[in-house]
């Protein structure tokens, strides 16, 4: 599915929206102020309180000894002494106090809260010192109090600082738990819906014109939008508005993009959120958010709710339930089922959902009355890929060499997201080579990069290994060229790319059904590499791992899935719902027969590949020598060495020689359940 190209004009004719943060021409010149960050306020308050404590304690750090105190008392410099028997706080006369502080007075707030002493003194133990202190007081007339110093101001400051820090920490935690900014992120709002609300298409610039390759899905969704815009057109005939539509399909096919197009087309409120937004560590939050979501939608009805990746909360219930436990996910699903089609009515609210795992969804969620329509968004065919390429090529600067028809044929099995990636990679290749325009070769390099990975020409490979790789790839090319139903060869390379040491590219025919002969010929071509190694070197290597994995899956599919084996007969043991994931739907005897037949099919294909290569050994060696010299050969090189292909191609293929094109390998048969996997 395709991204929309940037729209140079906004809906308001190019004027800046007032939401941009800049003042519009509305008659008010006042600029909107920036939101206050309250964390700075908390920090300033804390620093102020700490400063007060520091200033208050600074005077109490001056300590005097008993002899010095005695001399000062004899000189008449002491005005008051307050002690508790062990420690004394000394207050000097005003002149001495001013000389110690440099003539600076304490701040009024600090002086009111903290009446600190000028100095402190530890009174030595013993009755003699207590008696001397009393005699000094009688002789020199300073005030003497037998009570603790007055420190209530400091204690108040300590408690204020402690409580202030607690408030700051509490507010910080509440904002974090609420998951949102001030005003909407408090702990009391945790059960509120997190849906993004788009009003009248604002917030997305994607429309149905920007989505290509899914005409059937667009038609059904466009009907839903039309129903909300013109309900009388349908209600006059007695039709009812559909409750919901479920978009199902492989990843990258454009399900979310279709929802964005609905949001852009609809002139009604559009609530968008993901299935994981309902999941929270607190019990009951998911169900509460579902209730709040539908409450908001009802208030703004008619409205559309879009839940992306609904499988996060829509899994089938009861399969792994723990007895006596409270399953938060199931509670959320139950609430969703009730809101969609429960006792209450939700007139004017339509639910859209998307998933690529429809097989695990609960049956109650899939029934009519909840999701009335299940729209399957499949991989695009060649014509749909062409339309997708046209959408993604529109913003690129390309030259006249770009052939969209060939690119669409060269990318079977590619989703819309893959095609978007191809176009982006092609632009990156062109920029890397300092080109002003993107050429056809850039697109071919991009397809190679996505399918096979990045070239690794610096990878260290010995001569013996290089010879083995060359004959292995030549074996694939020869067998695929000489069997009838193998895909047409486009390119063979022995340059390491990604995790592979060599590769052969084909341009497979897109077909809806496959016969036994077609699968068997594909297996022969896949085993041609290992057969070539055995014929030329008399030994085999581990380089055929991916080939063996492919043919093993194809053989099991032939025998146990598609019923293409005479001994098993017209039976299929494929479990599309996954209900027999822990048990086999057949006996041990049948499992043994399946293994025997799979082994027989693979060995038969391997023997046929060896027979073809043995009868054409000279051509195999010539093709391998050409690979060793050039590292990459194309279809015209293979045709020059092997001659014209004995079987006519189903259609005229574009000439790849002008642009060094390549194509992905033929798509494998669907994976079958493997009762006894062989690797």
Secondary structure, DSSP 8 states (H G I E B T S, - for coil): -------SS-TTTT---GGGSS--SSS----------HHHHHHHHHHHHHHHHHHHHHGGG-B--HHHHHHHHHTT-EEEEEE-SSEEEEEE-HHHHHHHHTT----HHHHHH----SEEEE--SSHHHHHHHHHHHHHH--EEEES----HHHHHHHHHHHHHHHHHHHHHHHHHHHTS-TTT-SGGGTTS---EEE-TTTT----GGG--S-HHHHHHHHHHHHHHH-THHHHTTT-----EEEEE-STTSSHHHHHHHHHHH-SSEEEEEEGGGG--SSTTHHHHHHHHHHHHHHHT-SEEEEEESGGGT-B-SSSS--TT---HHHHHHHHHHHHHHSSS--TTEEEEEEES-GGGB-HHHHSTTTS-EEEE-----HHHHHHHHHHHHTTS-B-TT--HHHHHHH-TT--HHHHHHHHHHHHHHHHHTT-SSB-HHHHHHHHHHHHH--B-TT----HHHHHHHHHHHHHHHHHHHHSSSS-EEEEEE-S-BTTBS-EEEEE----S---HHHHHHHHHHHTHHHHHHHHHHSS--GGGHHHHHHHHHHHHIIIIIS---TTT-S-----TT-TTSSS-SS-HHHHHHHHHHHHHHHHHHHHHHHHHHHHTHHHHHHHHHHHHHHSEEEHHHHHHHH-S-SS--SS-----TTTT--------------TT---
